[in-house]
Every structure is written in structure tokens, then in C-alpha cells.
Amino acid sequence: MPDKMGDAPRLEKAHSPKVSWDQGEALQIIAQCASLKGGLMEALHGLQHAFGYIPAESYALLAEGFNLSEAEVYGVKSFYHDFTSAPKGRHVIQICQAEACQSRGSRALTKHVQNQLGITLGQTSPDGHFTLEAVYCLGNCAVSPNITLDGKLYGRVSADHMDHLLKKVAL
């Protein structure tokens, strides 16, 4: 069914990612997008939503569905940092590493969070609860250092504030 912004169909979306590969579901998502202009991006978003990441098993299916090489599919997927190759944790923490945030303590905050969670940037905790990511500017420089937690922006984040946020979502 076309949406109000154009002729792209709305993909049926699950309430939460399955994080388990289902080739049949992947083929359905790809088929819904194959005839659309820019359909590869829609299909990548659909797969990311359905599975929580873009499984490597989907590259050949995408390549066939869009008449591309697997390298071209991977090139598009890897260009956009929001498309991931592995499932993310239930809670995603992004800590700004850009200059303004660095000058206000984001590197020390990053080390603090890494010590608290026992993971480094780019990793997911073994229990699957947290993923820690570096970002380069959240557009909130005046109140740095900045983070996002599950997409919500927080400014002037201290180690104590971060501990409070972590405890809040760990419940």
C-alpha cells in the first residue's frame, strides 16, 4: 500500500526484531521493495528492522533481487553506519567523540562507561543488554559532552549522570 510521501509500500514491521535469520521473511521484504526506485535502501531498512541487523546471508538475496553484485550490496550497506552486521543490545548508548565533546570530557566519560559495562566502543555486552557506539557530533555542542541512550539525547553528561541512566535502564 502506498504511503502519503510517495509510492513506496509500507513494510509490515514486527514490534521487536527477531534477531534470528528467516530466509523466507527476508525474501518477502526484498520482493516488496525490488520494483521501487531506491528499493535497496528500503529493503535494507526492512531487514534491519525485522532481524535487528543485516545478516550476511541476505547479501546474495539482495544482489539477485536488485540485479547487483554482492559487493555493491555490501558497499551500500557498509556506507551507512546505522546498518549493522550483528545484533545490537537492547539498549544502545552512543557517546559523541567530536572535538567539542572531547574538550568537555567525552573521552573520560567513554572510559568510565567502558569500565562500567566491561565492553569497548563498537561492542555489545555478553548479556546483550548494552551496545556502546562512538558518534561524531550529535549537534548539541553547547551542552557537551553528549550521549544518546536508546535514541534519546542527553547533554552535559557526567560520570554520575551516566551511572544514573545505566541503573535506570538496567531495571
C-alpha positions, -999 to 999 in steps of 0.1 A, spaced: 0 0 0 15 34 -10 23 58 18 15 95 18 50 106 9 54 87 -23 48 53 -39 69 32 -16 49 5 1 48 4 39 66 -27 51 48 -47 77 70 -43 108 73 -66 138 71 -50 172 106 -60 180 134 -76 160 136 -113 159 174 -114 156 172 -149 140 176 -154 103 145 -163 83 152 -166 46 115 -166 37 108 -134 56 139 -118 40 127 -128 5 93 -112 13 109 -79 24 131 -79 -7 102 -87 -30 82 -58 -16 110 -34 -24 125 -48 -56 105 -27 -81 109 6 -62 132 33 -71 158 33 -43 143 0 -32 176 -14 -20 176 11 9 140 2 17 150 -35 17 180 -28 40 158 -9 64 133 -37 63 158 -64 70 174 -43 98 140 -39 114 130 -75 110 162 -91 123 179 -63 143 208 -63 118 216 -71 82 226 -107 81 254 -117 57 231 -144 44 210 -116 29 236 -102 6 232 -128 -22 194 -125 -19 196 -87 -22 220 -89 -51 197 -112 -70 166 -92 -61 181 -59 -73 203 -72 -101 235 -61 -83 267 -78 -72 271 -88 -36 300 -63 -34 276 -35 -45 251 -45 -19 278 -47 8 291 -13 -3 257 4 2 251 -14 35 285 -6 49 284 31 38 256 38 63 266 34 99 230 26 111 231 -7 92 248 -32 114 262 -67 107 255 -81 141 226 -77 165 228 -46 189 220 -48 225 186 -40 240 199 -5 249 222 14 226 245 41 240 262 65 217 289 88 230 300 118 210 337 118 202 338 151 182 360 179 192 335 199 213 325 169 234 362 158 237 371 192 251 343 188 277 353 153 288 337 127 264 369 106 263 369 103 301 332 96 300 338 69 274 364 52 295 341 53 325 312 37 306 336 11 291 347 2 327 311 1 340 299 -22 312 331 -42 305 330 -35 268 347 -11 244 333 11 217 316 -10 190 309 -39 213 277 -54 228 278 -67 263 278 -105 266 243 -105 281 230 -85 251 218 -57 273 241 -28 260 258 -18 228 283 11 231 290 32 200 310 62 190 294 90 171 309 122 157 286 151 165 251 149 179 245 186 171 243 196 207 278 210 212 268 239 235 260 214 263 286 188 258 296 160 264 266 144 247 252 109 245 222 92 232 206 63 251 181 44 230 178 74 207 172 100 234 197 128 236 213 138 268 237 168 273 262 177 300 266 141 309 289 134 338 300 100 351 274 102 379 247 112 354 257 82 332 256 58 362 221 70 370 210 65 334 226 30 333 209 20 365 176 33 352 176 11 321 192 -19 339 160 -24 359 
